[in-house]
Amino acid sequence: MRYFSKILLPFGLASLCLAIAHPAAAQVSHDHLMYIGTLDKKLLVMDEQKDEVVGEIPLEGVPRATALSADQKQLYIINTKMTIEVVDLAARKEISSFSLSDGRSKPRMAAGTVARGVLSGRFSGLAVDPNGRYLYATMKSVVKDIDEYRIGAPKFVVIDLQDKTIAKTFDFPAEFDQGFGFMATYKVSPDGKLLYVFDDDILIFDLATFKEVGRIPLAQPPYPGASPYRLTVSEDPYDDPSKVTNVFTSVDPIVHKGTLGLATINLLTRDVKYEPIGPSLPMLGFMLSPDRRLGYSVMFTSAGGNRQCEWWVWDIARHQVIKKAEFESRPTFKFGESSDGKQLFLYGAGSTFESFDAETLKSRKLVYLNKDTTTNLITIAEHPALLSAR
């Protein structure tokens, strides 16, 4: 067994999902495509059912962060040169691009984005306007002077995808002088007016003024002195737009035993519902099946050559683990889920991409992509309304 590059706390959700058919690719399943960025400046198109690459989309730079439009027709990509690239997934081509740098200064995004069960080590706090006009992010600017480089204070930025520019920048409140924090994640309200920031508490900001207009203190667990429940968020395509469902963790102060559970927050009523599942163990990611009946996680024990990795399958209604299966560990990896929930994928360990049957937890196929992957896996939710609209 090999060693993880990092030990991660449980987080939920996310390789932002999408799949769309290509008119010239009749041999490819219409509704079962998925996408992943690679080091050679490409977005690979893969067939979920065949577990193979069926196309590629050339890009201008190495893709790092991705965000899917609300209608699931376009993919917004931020590459390592801090250029925004917009890809039309039906046409399989880039349709727009613009740089966030002005020549003298260059923005940088913080690390730590959570994407469908995976903590990315590159970017943090990226959210999409439901109306498709803006991207929201936290950035620092690196300014090149005559004899030195200066790193500016974090700013909350509004990126205008239509006018291809940073439309607004806001200073953070005094209590957030370095931004919202390493692990903070964002969610925009269904009407596009409010930003929900998931950190130690859930903060609510008016996107027009970047003023705090509300705060939801995360509830204390039912034992004295324990840390508050901590909830993260990412774009689960099967979530109701007005709700967020994700795992939470809490730790008691005596023996430091962690508790893991599922939480749902209603963005309209601001109600939060907690459902404890069991003890918090070393975990890499947590994903829910499309029908919300099952949960999937990767659990690991020990370290170095003795480390063991297992798939765990959770019965959500009964709050029980119903199945486990060990698989060969990797130095570092991420995992994803197919759009129909029938397959699980391991990727991010170099250029390999392995498919597992979600029912039997046995390996189906190991694919060599020839280039290292650089983004989270992008699949699409099979929402009937969205499919009929295409």
Steps between C-alpha positions, in 0.01 A plus 500: 500500500610854436456818698245782461642841423247643749257374762164658433199554723161393367358728240213459266450532142628597202645454164262747342287288269417507132453289190371597162483332163701590195316490166789335321550232763200275442686200637531669840225481763308828496458548872805333649799717420745634755794739483839542662787746442857387434851638520534528123238778483201288410155414628446129439153371412433154643214254457378383843366168374802408290760641743701648216600833347276590205621853428705796617459878511818711453553775758730801522656408834521224759153478660483516880161619630164430334146623551188395313234739377154465655356362174788249484587599143825689560806430709702788646869416541773695681842392375844537659555830314189640673310511174127427491404258224136430413427167332180413315455133586254419221729649234811366675697819458616808686273793417655776710808585707648797684788561739453622856848657495558861395869458419638659817293307752390139494226354720541181699230286654534332837525123544243255623191468278263217590359332191256214541676317773849613406719772646695662217836642598492794263204734517242602760166675517369497142127547439281546193217747450182297418427750222830420327642854511755491784757290679583580862837427659759606757829616352830660591689714251872469440634839384832527318694814600843608372697303758248278677173315492224602740214276610182692563230435758226249408207646308158364422465532122208497259603370157272611216488220244315714247726806511808280560639695793515520877192718547530567875736441788410525868717522810429240764353610833751559779433162661591330170824682421639194318178401331245249620748230588681205351203264503217744420266404217236706317143458379293763317128522578255390226414865419868596467480771767663341804826320566504227764848447646548166677772539762488466880152651468291556188531864399259674263618793285315732264682456168421855387673664797698214658348587836413229751122473527468184705678226687400144588698377802558130452338305782699354787490119532307363800801468732672779696800680357500333157598698194210620282391294205702598194329484164652540155331542165561442133289468190315171530292489179230293670441749780190717491627851397354638823672242721846374586564144617841402630693329775588672825760425766535581867761413765453468876761666725573208733609201292485695172266249343348627179138467391394478136153570365289643221360852511251678276456876494208675333637818341154660499392430859856465642399190692770238559426131563767273651503121469796333679639194322781374721858556611716723286784296350779590255304554181563619148177644370132418533246477218130427491337283235257678266200353687655614834463151649869409507820681587853412386828580667864393495631407846862432588697369797870496594761680294787445261539146369248363751217729403175339388227668293140385480179596328220547754135500399257676737127440537383858550157423647636255758827691558698179462796373301366210294800403289879528495764399246874555501682628193864565416613829645672779307737782601223754443165483325146628473177315444187573301161355415324440169190697408274198563676399822591155367875557485772645722826636364852539639722755328762765569785254565702589191335405171291202614121495516332199658130411491323297772153346506309688772299190597778242521785749567718299262728658240353513151780654297831684537558767236831675426438859390868563411501839675452594866154628587475854637130555579221322678282265300199669339186292447136598453188443705226331304231757575212433256426872463858578405529208263178594318616860466812406307 
